[in-house]
Amino acid sequence: MKELENQAYFWQKLDTLYLSSDLVITNPKGTSVAEFPELIYPCDFGHLKILRADREKEIVCFRGSLAEEINQIVVCANIIDKSIEVKLLVGCNLEEQDAILRFLNSLDLQKAILVRRSDETPSWSMSEE
């Protein structure tokens, strides 16, 4: 039986994307959001610098206090922008993850969920081929 490790490949692609780009911090931890001054960034916030002229959106990141590796992503649904966005969490411990989720879910018009990296291979990814 050949095992397809789709989940491992997904995280590997995120690692490659992150490690081959520069992280630009636009809002350091403790600064406020321009549109909502009462909201304070719980971790450094920025984006990956992608050198492509056709790139419309940036890849958004939160950077925590641990070693720089991606172990979580956040998926946000935003009613204001009518968008879904994935944000990378780089080196975030459990406390920082919780703070980021509270931060992103503090507005009624945006909600977010956290997806944690796992070493498990889901049964649906296995093939008899």
Backbone atoms as SQL, in Angstrom:
CREATE TABLE atoms (id INTEGER PRIMARY KEY, chain TEXT, resi INTEGER, resn TEXT, atom TEXT, x REAL, y REAL, z REAL);
INSERT INTO atoms VALUES
  (1, 'A', 1, 'MET', 'N', 0.846, -1.182, 0.000),
  (2, 'A', 1, 'MET', 'CA', 0.000, 0.000, 0.000),
  (3, 'A', 1, 'MET', 'C', 0.892, 1.245, 0.000),
  (4, 'A', 2, 'LYS', 'N', 0.606, 2.112, -0.915),
  (5, 'A', 2, 'LYS', 'CA', 1.358, 3.362, -0.995),
  (6, 'A', 2, 'LYS', 'C', 0.592, 4.435, -0.230),
  (7, 'A', 3, 'GLU', 'N', 1.255, 5.079, 0.701),
  (8, 'A', 3, 'GLU', 'CA', 0.612, 6.142, 1.480),
  (9, 'A', 3, 'GLU', 'C', 0.892, 7.497, 0.843),
  (10, 'A', 4, 'LEU', 'N', -0.145, 8.283, 0.662),
  (11, 'A', 4, 'LEU', 'CA', 0.014, 9.651, 0.176),
  (12, 'A', 4, 'LEU', 'C', -0.075, 10.579, 1.365),
  (13, 'A', 5, 'GLU', 'N', 0.953, 11.303, 1.620),
  (14, 'A', 5, 'GLU', 'CA', 0.978, 12.174, 2.791),
  (15, 'A', 5, 'GLU', 'C', 0.629, 13.600, 2.382),
  (16, 'A', 6, 'ASN', 'N', -0.632, 13.796, 1.984),
  (17, 'A', 6, 'ASN', 'CA', -1.074, 15.111, 1.524),
  (18, 'A', 6, 'ASN', 'C', -0.871, 16.183, 2.576),
  (19, 'A', 7, 'GLN', 'N', -1.174, 15.856, 3.813),
  (20, 'A', 7, 'GLN', 'CA', -1.044, 16.846, 4.866),
  (21, 'A', 7, 'GLN', 'C', 0.409, 17.259, 5.045),
  (22, 'A', 8, 'ALA', 'N', 1.303, 16.293, 5.029),
  (23, 'A', 8, 'ALA', 'CA', 2.735, 16.598, 5.170),
  (24, 'A', 8, 'ALA', 'C', 3.216, 17.439, 3.989),
  (25, 'A', 9, 'TYR', 'N', 2.751, 17.124, 2.794),
  (26, 'A', 9, 'TYR', 'CA', 3.135, 17.898, 1.607),
  (27, 'A', 9, 'TYR', 'C', 2.610, 19.325, 1.684),
  (28, 'A', 10, 'PHE', 'N', 1.396, 19.491, 2.201),
  (29, 'A', 10, 'PHE', 'CA', 0.827, 20.832, 2.357),
  (30, 'A', 10, 'PHE', 'C', 1.728, 21.694, 3.231),
  (31, 'A', 11, 'TRP', 'N', 2.100, 21.186, 4.406),
  (32, 'A', 11, 'TRP', 'CA', 2.937, 21.949, 5.335),
  (33, 'A', 11, 'TRP', 'C', 4.337, 22.153, 4.757),
  (34, 'A', 12, 'GLN', 'N', 4.826, 21.164, 4.002),
  (35, 'A', 12, 'GLN', 'CA', 6.125, 21.301, 3.349),
  (36, 'A', 12, 'GLN', 'C', 6.096, 22.460, 2.354),
  (37, 'A', 13, 'LYS', 'N', 5.011, 22.588, 1.606),
  (38, 'A', 13, 'LYS', 'CA', 4.886, 23.690, 0.650),
  (39, 'A', 13, 'LYS', 'C', 4.833, 25.032, 1.369),
  (40, 'A', 14, 'LEU', 'N', 4.132, 25.099, 2.495),
  (41, 'A', 14, 'LEU', 'CA', 4.103, 26.338, 3.278),
  (42, 'A', 14, 'LEU', 'C', 5.496, 26.681, 3.801),
  (43, 'A', 15, 'ASP', 'N', 6.224, 25.676, 4.286),
  (44, 'A', 15, 'ASP', 'CA', 7.602, 25.897, 4.757),
  (45, 'A', 15, 'ASP', 'C', 8.470, 26.452, 3.635),
  (46, 'A', 16, 'THR', 'N', 8.367, 25.860, 2.459),
  (47, 'A', 16, 'THR', 'CA', 9.152, 26.308, 1.314),
  (48, 'A', 16, 'THR', 'C', 8.801, 27.740, 0.939),
  (49, 'A', 17, 'LEU', 'N', 7.516, 28.035, 0.904),
  (50, 'A', 17, 'LEU', 'CA', 7.061, 29.388, 0.591),
  (51, 'A', 17, 'LEU', 'C', 7.625, 30.391, 1.594),
  (52, 'A', 18, 'TYR', 'N', 7.519, 30.060, 2.875),
  (53, 'A', 18, 'TYR', 'CA', 8.001, 30.962, 3.927),
  (54, 'A', 18, 'TYR', 'C', 9.526, 31.133, 3.867),
  (55, 'A', 19, 'LEU', 'N', 10.241, 30.018, 3.772),
  (56, 'A', 19, 'LEU', 'CA', 11.704, 30.071, 3.811),
  (57, 'A', 19, 'LEU', 'C', 12.314, 30.701, 2.561),
  (58, 'A', 20, 'SER', 'N', 11.558, 30.745, 1.473),
  (59, 'A', 20, 'SER', 'CA', 12.078, 31.347, 0.245),
  (60, 'A', 20, 'SER', 'C', 11.631, 32.805, 0.081),
  (61, 'A', 21, 'SER', 'N', 11.024, 33.371, 1.116),
  (62, 'A', 21, 'SER', 'CA', 10.534, 34.748, 1.077),
  (63, 'A', 21, 'SER', 'C', 11.068, 35.518, 2.275),
  (64, 'A', 22, 'ASP', 'N', 10.981, 36.831, 2.194),
  (65, 'A', 22, 'ASP', 'CA', 11.345, 37.679, 3.329),
  (66, 'A', 22, 'ASP', 'C', 10.073, 38.106, 4.038),
  (67, 'A', 23, 'LEU', 'N', 10.081, 38.043, 5.364),
  (68, 'A', 23, 'LEU', 'CA', 8.951, 38.500, 6.170),
  (69, 'A', 23, 'LEU', 'C', 9.144, 39.980, 6.486),
  (70, 'A', 24, 'VAL', 'N', 8.169, 40.785, 6.097),
  (71, 'A', 24, 'VAL', 'CA', 8.189, 42.223, 6.359),
  (72, 'A', 24, 'VAL', 'C', 7.195, 42.509, 7.477),
  (73, 'A', 25, 'ILE', 'N', 7.690, 42.966, 8.631),
  (74, 'A', 25, 'ILE', 'CA', 6.814, 43.292, 9.763),
  (75, 'A', 25, 'ILE', 'C', 6.295, 44.715, 9.571),
  (76, 'A', 26, 'THR', 'N', 4.976, 44.843, 9.456),
  (77, 'A', 26, 'THR', 'CA', 4.361, 46.161, 9.265),
  (78, 'A', 26, 'THR', 'C', 3.757, 46.709, 10.555),
  (79, 'A', 27, 'ASN', 'N', 3.399, 45.792, 11.465),
  (80, 'A', 27, 'ASN', 'CA', 2.811, 46.191, 12.745),
  (81, 'A', 27, 'ASN', 'C', 3.430, 45.347, 13.860),
  (82, 'A', 28, 'PRO', 'N', 4.373, 45.908, 14.598),
  (83, 'A', 28, 'PRO', 'CA', 4.983, 45.161, 15.699),
  (84, 'A', 28, 'PRO', 'C', 3.972, 44.850, 16.808),
  (85, 'A', 29, 'LYS', 'N', 4.276, 43.830, 17.561),
  (86, 'A', 29, 'LYS', 'CA', 3.456, 43.462, 18.713),
  (87, 'A', 29, 'LYS', 'C', 3.233, 44.698, 19.587),
  (88, 'A', 30, 'GLY', 'N', 1.969, 44.897, 20.024),
  (89, 'A', 30, 'GLY', 'CA', 1.643, 46.008, 20.906),
  (90, 'A', 30, 'GLY', 'C', 1.161, 47.256, 20.204),
  (91, 'A', 31, 'THR', 'N', 1.279, 47.307, 18.868),
  (92, 'A', 31, 'THR', 'CA', 0.763, 48.477, 18.147),
  (93, 'A', 31, 'THR', 'C', -0.726, 48.279, 17.866),
  (94, 'A', 32, 'SER', 'N', -1.412, 49.367, 17.564),
  (95, 'A', 32, 'SER', 'CA', -2.853, 49.275, 17.331),
  (96, 'A', 32, 'SER', 'C', -3.173, 49.218, 15.837),
  (97, 'A', 33, 'VAL', 'N', -4.364, 48.700, 15.542),
  (98, 'A', 33, 'VAL', 'CA', -4.866, 48.627, 14.173),
  (99, 'A', 33, 'VAL', 'C', -5.355, 50.018, 13.787),
  (100, 'A', 34, 'ALA', 'N', -4.944, 50.500, 12.633),
  (101, 'A', 34, 'ALA', 'CA', -5.271, 51.871, 12.211),
  (102, 'A', 34, 'ALA', 'C', -6.778, 52.130, 12.207),
  (103, 'A', 35, 'GLU', 'N', -7.564, 51.206, 11.643),
  (104, 'A', 35, 'GLU', 'CA', -9.017, 51.398, 11.526),
  (105, 'A', 35, 'GLU', 'C', -9.753, 51.183, 12.849),
  (106, 'A', 36, 'PHE', 'N', -9.140, 50.415, 13.753),
  (107, 'A', 36, 'PHE', 'CA', -9.750, 50.087, 15.045),
  (108, 'A', 36, 'PHE', 'C', -8.704, 50.269, 16.141),
  (109, 'A', 37, 'PRO', 'N', -8.469, 51.510, 16.591),
  (110, 'A', 37, 'PRO', 'CA', -7.378, 51.784, 17.542),
  (111, 'A', 37, 'PRO', 'C', -7.456, 51.003, 18.859),
  (112, 'A', 38, 'GLU', 'N', -8.645, 50.500, 19.212),
  (113, 'A', 38, 'GLU', 'CA', -8.777, 49.720, 20.444),
  (114, 'A', 38, 'GLU', 'C', -8.213, 48.304, 20.293),
  (115, 'A', 39, 'LEU', 'N', -7.983, 47.868, 19.052),
  (116, 'A', 39, 'LEU', 'CA', -7.418, 46.542, 18.806),
  (117, 'A', 39, 'LEU', 'C', -5.898, 46.631, 18.762),
  (118, 'A', 40, 'ILE', 'N', -5.265, 45.808, 19.584),
  (119, 'A', 40, 'ILE', 'CA', -3.807, 45.795, 19.702),
  (120, 'A', 40, 'ILE', 'C', -3.264, 44.471, 19.152),
  (121, 'A', 41, 'TYR', 'N', -2.279, 44.564, 18.274),
  (122, 'A', 41, 'TYR', 'CA', -1.681, 43.352, 17.721),
  (123, 'A', 41, 'TYR', 'C', -1.020, 42.531, 18.827),
  (124, 'A', 42, 'PRO', 'N', -1.419, 41.241, 18.972),
  (125, 'A', 42, 'PRO', 'CA', -0.874, 40.398, 20.041),
  (126, 'A', 42, 'PRO', 'C', 0.525, 39.854, 19.719),
  (127, 'A', 43, 'CYS', 'N', 0.907, 39.879, 18.454),
  (128, 'A', 43, 'CYS', 'CA', 2.224, 39.412, 17.988),
  (129, 'A', 43, 'CYS', 'C', 2.631, 40.312, 16.828),
  (130, 'A', 44, 'ASP', 'N', 3.872, 40.183, 16.416),
  (131, 'A', 44, 'ASP', 'CA', 4.288, 40.905, 15.221),
  (132, 'A', 44, 'ASP', 'C', 3.397, 40.492, 14.056),
  (133, 'A', 45, 'PHE', 'N', 3.065, 41.458, 13.208),
  (134, 'A', 45, 'PHE', 'CA', 2.165, 41.222, 12.083),
  (135, 'A', 45, 'PHE', 'C', 2.794, 41.790, 10.826),
  (136, 'A', 46, 'GLY', 'N', 2.718, 41.051, 9.746),
  (137, 'A', 46, 'GLY', 'CA', 3.281, 41.540, 8.492),
  (138, 'A', 46, 'GLY', 'C', 2.908, 40.646, 7.337),
  (139, 'A', 47, 'HIS', 'N', 3.766, 40.625, 6.330),
  (140, 'A', 47, 'HIS', 'CA', 3.487, 39.839, 5.136),
  (141, 'A', 47, 'HIS', 'C', 4.795, 39.346, 4.515),
  (142, 'A', 48, 'LEU', 'N', 4.665, 38.320, 3.699),
  (143, 'A', 48, 'LEU', 'CA', 5.816, 37.824, 2.965),
  (144, 'A', 48, 'LEU', 'C', 6.036, 38.698, 1.744),
  (145, 'A', 49, 'LYS', 'N', 7.267, 39.070, 1.529),
  (146, 'A', 49, 'LYS', 'CA', 7.624, 39.872, 0.362),
  (147, 'A', 49, 'LYS', 'C', 7.783, 38.913, -0.819),
  (148, 'A', 50, 'ILE', 'N', 6.821, 38.977, -1.734),
  (149, 'A', 50, 'ILE', 'CA', 6.823, 38.114, -2.909),
  (150, 'A', 50, 'ILE', 'C', 7.236, 38.965, -4.106),
  (151, 'A', 51, 'LEU', 'N', 8.244, 38.536, -4.809),
  (152, 'A', 51, 'LEU', 'CA', 8.758, 39.314, -5.937),
  (153, 'A', 51, 'LEU', 'C', 8.096, 38.865, -7.239),
  (154, 'A', 52, 'ARG', 'N', 6.796, 39.180, -7.353),
  (155, 'A', 52, 'ARG', 'CA', 6.043, 38.891, -8.571),
  (156, 'A', 52, 'ARG', 'C', 5.161, 40.086, -8.880),
  (157, 'A', 53, 'ALA', 'N', 5.261, 40.581, -10.078),
  (158, 'A', 53, 'ALA', 'CA', 4.493, 41.762, -10.469),
  (159, 'A', 53, 'ALA', 'C', 3.001, 41.480, -10.542),
  (160, 'A', 54, 'ASP', 'N', 2.614, 40.238, -10.818),
  (161, 'A', 54, 'ASP', 'CA', 1.199, 39.909, -10.977),
  (162, 'A', 54, 'ASP', 'C', 0.515, 39.525, -9.661),
  (163, 'A', 55, 'ARG', 'N', 1.216, 39.647, -8.566),
  (164, 'A', 55, 'ARG', 'CA', 0.675, 39.253, -7.257),
  (165, 'A', 55, 'ARG', 'C', -0.293, 40.322, -6.763),
  (166, 'A', 56, 'GLU', 'N', -1.563, 39.961, -6.570),
  (167, 'A', 56, 'GLU', 'CA', -2.567, 40.926, -6.132),
  (168, 'A', 56, 'GLU', 'C', -2.645, 41.045, -4.609),
  (169, 'A', 57, 'LYS', 'N', -2.506, 39.940, -3.912),
  (170, 'A', 57, 'LYS', 'CA', -2.633, 39.954, -2.464),
  (171, 'A', 57, 'LYS', 'C', -1.335, 39.492, -1.819),
  (172, 'A', 58, 'GLU', 'N', -1.093, 39.985, -0.631),
  (173, 'A', 58, 'GLU', 'CA', 0.088, 39.569, 0.117),
  (174, 'A', 58, 'GLU', 'C', -0.258, 38.337, 0.948),
  (175, 'A', 59, 'ILE', 'N', 0.762, 37.601, 1.333),
  (176, 'A', 59, 'ILE', 'CA', 0.578, 36.478, 2.242),
  (177, 'A', 59, 'ILE', 'C', 0.832, 37.010, 3.646),
  (178, 'A', 60, 'VAL', 'N', -0.215, 37.033, 4.442),
  (179, 'A', 60, 'VAL', 'CA', -0.175, 37.661, 5.760),
  (180, 'A', 60, 'VAL', 'C', 0.364, 36.678, 6.794),
  (181, 'A', 61, 'CYS', 'N', 1.147, 37.204, 7.746),
  (182, 'A', 61, 'CYS', 'CA', 1.764, 36.378, 8.787),
  (183, 'A', 61, 'CYS', 'C', 1.674, 37.052, 10.155),
  (184, 'A', 62, 'PHE', 'N', 1.526, 36.238, 11.185),
  (185, 'A', 62, 'PHE', 'CA', 1.757, 36.636, 12.567),
  (186, 'A', 62, 'PHE', 'C', 3.029, 35.920, 12.998),
  (187, 'A', 63, 'ARG', 'N', 3.958, 36.641, 13.650),
  (188, 'A', 63, 'ARG', 'CA', 5.192, 36.018, 14.138),
  (189, 'A', 63, 'ARG', 'C', 5.196, 36.048, 15.655),
  (190, 'A', 64, 'GLY', 'N', 5.369, 34.872, 16.244),
  (191, 'A', 64, 'GLY', 'CA', 5.391, 34.738, 17.690),
  (192, 'A', 64, 'GLY', 'C', 6.807, 34.691, 18.239),
  (193, 'A', 65, 'SER', 'N', 6.940, 34.124, 19.437),
  (194, 'A', 65, 'SER', 'CA', 8.204, 34.150, 20.170),
  (195, 'A', 65, 'SER', 'C', 9.043, 32.880, 20.035),
  (196, 'A', 66, 'LEU', 'N', 8.538, 31.866, 19.338),
  (197, 'A', 66, 'LEU', 'CA', 9.267, 30.605, 19.200),
  (198, 'A', 66, 'LEU', 'C', 10.107, 30.599, 17.934),
  (199, 'A', 67, 'ALA', 'N', 10.783, 29.466, 17.691),
  (200, 'A', 67, 'ALA', 'CA', 11.581, 29.303, 16.475),
  (201, 'A', 67, 'ALA', 'C', 10.702, 29.551, 15.254),
  (202, 'A', 68, 'GLU', 'N', 11.304, 30.092, 14.230),
  (203, 'A', 68, 'GLU', 'CA', 10.536, 30.492, 13.047),
  (204, 'A', 68, 'GLU', 'C', 10.177, 29.291, 12.189),
  (205, 'A', 69, 'GLU', 'N', 9.049, 28.661, 12.540),
  (206, 'A', 69, 'GLU', 'CA', 8.479, 27.602, 11.720),
  (207, 'A', 69, 'GLU', 'C', 6.968, 27.740, 11.750),
  (208, 'A', 70, 'ILE', 'N', 6.335, 27.312, 10.675),
  (209, 'A', 70, 'ILE', 'CA', 4.885, 27.424, 10.565),
  (210, 'A', 70, 'ILE', 'C', 4.260, 26.159, 11.139),
  (211, 'A', 71, 'ASN', 'N', 3.552, 26.301, 12.245),
  (212, 'A', 71, 'ASN', 'CA', 2.869, 25.161, 12.847),
  (213, 'A', 71, 'ASN', 'C', 1.364, 25.336, 12.889),
  (214, 'A', 72, 'GLN', 'N', 0.894, 26.502, 12.451),
  (215, 'A', 72, 'GLN', 'CA', -0.535, 26.770, 12.411),
  (216, 'A', 72, 'GLN', 'C', -0.826, 27.732, 11.269),
  (217, 'A', 73, 'ILE', 'N', -2.069, 27.672, 10.802),
  (218, 'A', 73, 'ILE', 'CA', -2.589, 28.707, 9.923),
  (219, 'A', 73, 'ILE', 'C', -3.942, 29.121, 10.487),
  (220, 'A', 74, 'VAL', 'N', -4.353, 30.308, 10.136),
  (221, 'A', 74, 'VAL', 'CA', -5.672, 30.796, 10.515),
  (222, 'A', 74, 'VAL', 'C', -6.429, 31.070, 9.227),
  (223, 'A', 75, 'VAL', 'N', -7.673, 30.621, 9.188),
  (224, 'A', 75, 'VAL', 'CA', -8.545, 30.902, 8.052),
  (225, 'A', 75, 'VAL', 'C', -9.590, 31.889, 8.538),
  (226, 'A', 76, 'CYS', 'N', -9.680, 33.047, 7.860),
  (227, 'A', 76, 'CYS', 'CA', -10.597, 34.120, 8.254),
  (228, 'A', 76, 'CYS', 'C', -11.661, 34.332, 7.187),
  (229, 'A', 77, 'ALA', 'N', -12.898, 34.459, 7.634),
  (230, 'A', 77, 'ALA', 'CA', -14.001, 34.861, 6.756),
  (231, 'A', 77, 'ALA', 'C', -14.330, 36.302, 7.115),
  (232, 'A', 78, 'ASN', 'N', -14.248, 37.185, 6.117),
  (233, 'A', 78, 'ASN', 'CA', -14.450, 38.608, 6.352),
  (234, 'A', 78, 'ASN', 'C', -15.639, 39.100, 5.526),
  (235, 'A', 79, 'ILE', 'N', -16.700, 39.502, 6.221),
  (236, 'A', 79, 'ILE', 'CA', -17.914, 39.975, 5.557),
  (237, 'A', 79, 'ILE', 'C', -17.700, 41.357, 4.943),
  (238, 'A', 80, 'ILE', 'N', -16.902, 42.205, 5.581),
  (239, 'A', 80, 'ILE', 'CA', -16.656, 43.563, 5.081),
  (240, 'A', 80, 'ILE', 'C', -16.009, 43.506, 3.695),
  (241, 'A', 81, 'ASP', 'N', -14.924, 42.718, 3.580),
  (242, 'A', 81, 'ASP', 'CA', -14.198, 42.603, 2.313),
  (243, 'A', 81, 'ASP', 'C', -14.785, 41.547, 1.383),
  (244, 'A', 82, 'LYS', 'N', -15.749, 40.766, 1.912),
  (245, 'A', 82, 'LYS', 'CA', -16.295, 39.623, 1.168),
  (246, 'A', 82, 'LYS', 'C', -15.146, 38.723, 0.704),
  (247, 'A', 83, 'SER', 'N', -14.373, 38.269, 1.689),
  (248, 'A', 83, 'SER', 'CA', -13.185, 37.490, 1.351),
  (249, 'A', 83, 'SER', 'C', -12.926, 36.389, 2.375),
  (250, 'A', 84, 'ILE', 'N', -12.131, 35.449, 1.949),
  (251, 'A', 84, 'ILE', 'CA', -11.570, 34.401, 2.806),
  (252, 'A', 84, 'ILE', 'C', -10.066, 34.572, 2.707),
  (253, 'A', 85, 'GLU', 'N', -9.403, 34.602, 3.838),
  (254, 'A', 85, 'GLU', 'CA', -7.957, 34.790, 3.811),
  (255, 'A', 85, 'GLU', 'C', -7.285, 33.807, 4.761),
  (256, 'A', 86, 'VAL', 'N', -6.152, 33.298, 4.331),
  (257, 'A', 86, 'VAL', 'CA', -5.336, 32.415, 5.158),
  (258, 'A', 86, 'VAL', 'C', -4.165, 33.233, 5.679),
  (259, 'A', 87, 'LYS', 'N', -3.917, 33.131, 6.976),
  (260, 'A', 87, 'LYS', 'CA', -2.798, 33.842, 7.597),
  (261, 'A', 87, 'LYS', 'C', -1.868, 32.784, 8.198),
  (262, 'A', 88, 'LEU', 'N', -0.570, 32.941, 7.977),
  (263, 'A', 88, 'LEU', 'CA', 0.408, 32.009, 8.518),
  (264, 'A', 88, 'LEU', 'C', 0.780, 32.422, 9.928),
  (265, 'A', 89, 'LEU', 'N', 0.868, 31.459, 10.828),
  (266, 'A', 89, 'LEU', 'CA', 1.354, 31.710, 12.180),
  (267, 'A', 89, 'LEU', 'C', 2.757, 31.115, 12.273),
  (268, 'A', 90, 'VAL', 'N', 3.723, 31.980, 12.493),
  (269, 'A', 90, 'VAL', 'CA', 5.132, 31.592, 12.480),
  (270, 'A', 90, 'VAL', 'C', 5.661, 31.634, 13.907),
  (271, 'A', 91, 'GLY', 'N', 6.043, 30.472, 14.427),
  (272, 'A', 91, 'GLY', 'CA', 6.646, 30.414, 15.755),
  (273, 'A', 91, 'GLY', 'C', 5.739, 30.863, 16.886),
  (274, 'A', 92, 'CYS', 'N', 4.468, 30.550, 16.816),
  (275, 'A', 92, 'CYS', 'CA', 3.517, 30.986, 17.853),
  (276, 'A', 92, 'CYS', 'C', 3.270, 29.878, 18.871),
  (277, 'A', 93, 'ASN', 'N', 3.429, 30.214, 20.144),
  (278, 'A', 93, 'ASN', 'CA', 3.123, 29.252, 21.207),
  (279, 'A', 93, 'ASN', 'C', 1.607, 29.237, 21.455),
  (280, 'A', 94, 'LEU', 'N', 1.147, 28.381, 22.359),
  (281, 'A', 94, 'LEU', 'CA', -0.293, 28.239, 22.605),
  (282, 'A', 94, 'LEU', 'C', -0.939, 29.536, 23.076),
  (283, 'A', 95, 'GLU', 'N', -0.257, 30.263, 23.936),
  (284, 'A', 95, 'GLU', 'CA', -0.784, 31.540, 24.435),
  (285, 'A', 95, 'GLU', 'C', -0.924, 32.553, 23.297),
  (286, 'A', 96, 'GLU', 'N', 0.079, 32.597, 22.435),
  (287, 'A', 96, 'GLU', 'CA', 0.025, 33.515, 21.289),
  (288, 'A', 96, 'GLU', 'C', -1.063, 33.109, 20.298),
  (289, 'A', 97, 'GLN', 'N', -1.217, 31.806, 20.079),
  (290, 'A', 97, 'GLN', 'CA', -2.288, 31.324, 19.201),
  (291, 'A', 97, 'GLN', 'C', -3.652, 31.775, 19.716),
  (292, 'A', 98, 'ASP', 'N', -3.858, 31.602, 21.004),
  (293, 'A', 98, 'ASP', 'CA', -5.124, 32.000, 21.627),
  (294, 'A', 98, 'ASP', 'C', -5.343, 33.510, 21.496),
  (295, 'A', 99, 'ALA', 'N', -4.302, 34.283, 21.727),
  (296, 'A', 99, 'ALA', 'CA', -4.409, 35.740, 21.629),
  (297, 'A', 99, 'ALA', 'C', -4.718, 36.183, 20.192),
  (298, 'A', 100, 'ILE', 'N', -4.107, 35.511, 19.220),
  (299, 'A', 100, 'ILE', 'CA', -4.374, 35.833, 17.815),
  (300, 'A', 100, 'ILE', 'C', -5.824, 35.505, 17.459),
  (301, 'A', 101, 'LEU', 'N', -6.315, 34.361, 17.907),
  (302, 'A', 101, 'LEU', 'CA', -7.720, 34.010, 17.640),
  (303, 'A', 101, 'LEU', 'C', -8.678, 35.006, 18.285),
  (304, 'A', 102, 'ARG', 'N', -8.408, 35.408, 19.523),
  (305, 'A', 102, 'ARG', 'CA', -9.258, 36.419, 20.178),
  (306, 'A', 102, 'ARG', 'C', -9.214, 37.734, 19.400),
  (307, 'A', 103, 'PHE', 'N', -8.036, 38.130, 18.972),
  (308, 'A', 103, 'PHE', 'CA', -7.835, 39.349, 18.199),
  (309, 'A', 103, 'PHE', 'C', -8.633, 39.299, 16.888),
  (310, 'A', 104, 'LEU', 'N', -8.509, 38.214, 16.144),
  (311, 'A', 104, 'LEU', 'CA', -9.182, 38.105, 14.847),
  (312, 'A', 104, 'LEU', 'C', -10.691, 37.921, 14.962),
  (313, 'A', 105, 'ASN', 'N', -11.149, 37.388, 16.086),
  (314, 'A', 105, 'ASN', 'CA', -12.584, 37.159, 16.282),
  (315, 'A', 105, 'ASN', 'C', -13.261, 38.275, 17.072),
  (316, 'A', 106, 'SER', 'N', -12.542, 39.348, 17.351),
  (317, 'A', 106, 'SER', 'CA', -13.104, 40.421, 18.184),
  (318, 'A', 106, 'SER', 'C', -14.126, 41.282, 17.447),
  (319, 'A', 107, 'LEU', 'N', -14.124, 41.254, 16.127),
  (320, 'A', 107, 'LEU', 'CA', -15.103, 42.009, 15.350),
  (321, 'A', 107, 'LEU', 'C', -16.204, 41.072, 14.866),
  (322, 'A', 108, 'ASP', 'N', -17.443, 41.544, 14.906),
  (323, 'A', 108, 'ASP', 'CA', -18.567, 40.714, 14.480),
  (324, 'A', 108, 'ASP', 'C', -18.534, 40.375, 12.990),
  (325, 'A', 109, 'LEU', 'N', -17.908, 41.197, 12.183),
  (326, 'A', 109, 'LEU', 'CA', -17.932, 40.993, 10.738),
  (327, 'A', 109, 'LEU', 'C', -16.764, 40.152, 10.221),
  (328, 'A', 110, 'GLN', 'N', -15.936, 39.636, 11.129),
  (329, 'A', 110, 'GLN', 'CA', -14.846, 38.735, 10.750),
  (330, 'A', 110, 'GLN', 'C', -14.756, 37.624, 11.776),
  (331, 'A', 111, 'LYS', 'N', -14.613, 36.397, 11.325),
  (332, 'A', 111, 'LYS', 'CA', -14.422, 35.255, 12.215),
  (333, 'A', 111, 'LYS', 'C', -13.309, 34.383, 11.664),
  (334, 'A', 112, 'ALA', 'N', -12.603, 33.714, 12.572),
  (335, 'A', 112, 'ALA', 'CA', -11.430, 32.938, 12.181),
  (336, 'A', 112, 'ALA', 'C', -11.398, 31.608, 12.923),
  (337, 'A', 113, 'ILE', 'N', -10.788, 30.615, 12.274),
  (338, 'A', 113, 'ILE', 'CA', -10.520, 29.326, 12.904),
  (339, 'A', 113, 'ILE', 'C', -9.031, 29.024, 12.761),
  (340, 'A', 114, 'LEU', 'N', -8.530, 28.169, 13.645),
  (341, 'A', 114, 'LEU', 'CA', -7.117, 27.797, 13.660),
  (342, 'A', 114, 'LEU', 'C', -6.972, 26.369, 13.143),
  (343, 'A', 115, 'VAL', 'N', -5.971, 26.147, 12.287),
  (344, 'A', 115, 'VAL', 'CA', -5.639, 24.807, 11.805),
  (345, 'A', 115, 'VAL', 'C', -4.212, 24.525, 12.254),
  (346, 'A', 116, 'ARG', 'N', -4.046, 23.466, 13.049),
  (347, 'A', 116, 'ARG', 'CA', -2.720, 23.120, 13.577),
  (348, 'A', 116, 'ARG', 'C', -2.047, 22.073, 12.700),
  (349, 'A', 117, 'ARG', 'N', -0.748, 22.189, 12.608),
  (350, 'A', 117, 'ARG', 'CA', 0.060, 21.203, 11.884),
  (351, 'A', 117, 'ARG', 'C', -0.005, 19.883, 12.631),
  (352, 'A', 118, 'SER', 'N', -0.058, 18.795, 11.881),
  (353, 'A', 118, 'SER', 'CA', -0.128, 17.477, 12.486),
  (354, 'A', 118, 'SER', 'C', 0.725, 16.517, 11.669),
  (355, 'A', 119, 'ASP', 'N', 1.243, 15.501, 12.328),
  (356, 'A', 119, 'ASP', 'CA', 2.023, 14.478, 11.642),
  (357, 'A', 119, 'ASP', 'C', 1.158, 13.314, 11.183),
  (358, 'A', 120, 'GLU', 'N', -0.121, 13.331, 11.541),
  (359, 'A', 120, 'GLU', 'CA', -1.018, 12.244, 11.177),
  (360, 'A', 120, 'GLU', 'C', -1.360, 12.304, 9.694),
  (361, 'A', 121, 'THR', 'N', -1.452, 11.148, 9.088),
  (362, 'A', 121, 'THR', 'CA', -1.894, 11.047, 7.707),
  (363, 'A', 121, 'THR', 'C', -3.355, 10.616, 7.717),
  (364, 'A', 122, 'PRO', 'N', -4.254, 11.439, 7.183),
  (365, 'A', 122, 'PRO', 'CA', -5.662, 11.073, 7.205),
  (366, 'A', 122, 'PRO', 'C', -5.946, 9.851, 6.333),
  (367, 'A', 123, 'SER', 'N', -6.926, 9.046, 6.716),
  (368, 'A', 123, 'SER', 'CA', -7.237, 7.813, 6.008),
  (369, 'A', 123, 'SER', 'C', -7.621, 8.070, 4.559),
  (370, 'A', 124, 'TRP', 'N', -8.246, 9.224, 4.279),
  (371, 'A', 124, 'TRP', 'CA', -8.668, 9.513, 2.909),
  (372, 'A', 124, 'TRP', 'C', -7.495, 9.731, 1.962),
  (373, 'A', 125, 'SER', 'N', -6.317, 9.958, 2.529),
  (374, 'A', 125, 'SER', 'CA', -5.170, 10.241, 1.670),
  (375, 'A', 125, 'SER', 'C', -4.402, 8.978, 1.277),
  (376, 'A', 126, 'MET', 'N', -4.868, 7.827, 1.738),
  (377, 'A', 126, 'MET', 'CA', -4.168, 6.580, 1.431),
  (378, 'A', 126, 'MET', 'C', -4.774, 5.922, 0.200),
  (379, 'A', 127, 'SER', 'N', -3.916, 5.301, -0.597),
  (380, 'A', 127, 'SER', 'CA', -4.347, 4.674, -1.833),
  (381, 'A', 127, 'SER', 'C', -3.752, 3.277, -1.920),
  (382, 'A', 128, 'GLU', 'N', -4.447, 2.400, -2.603),
  (383, 'A', 128, 'GLU', 'CA', -3.959, 1.032, -2.820),
  (384, 'A', 128, 'GLU', 'C', -2.965, 0.962, -3.978),
  (385, 'A', 129, 'GLU', 'N', -2.820, 2.021, -4.744),
  (386, 'A', 129, 'GLU', 'CA', -1.960, 2.020, -5.936),
  (387, 'A', 129, 'GLU', 'C', -0.517, 1.939, -5.580);
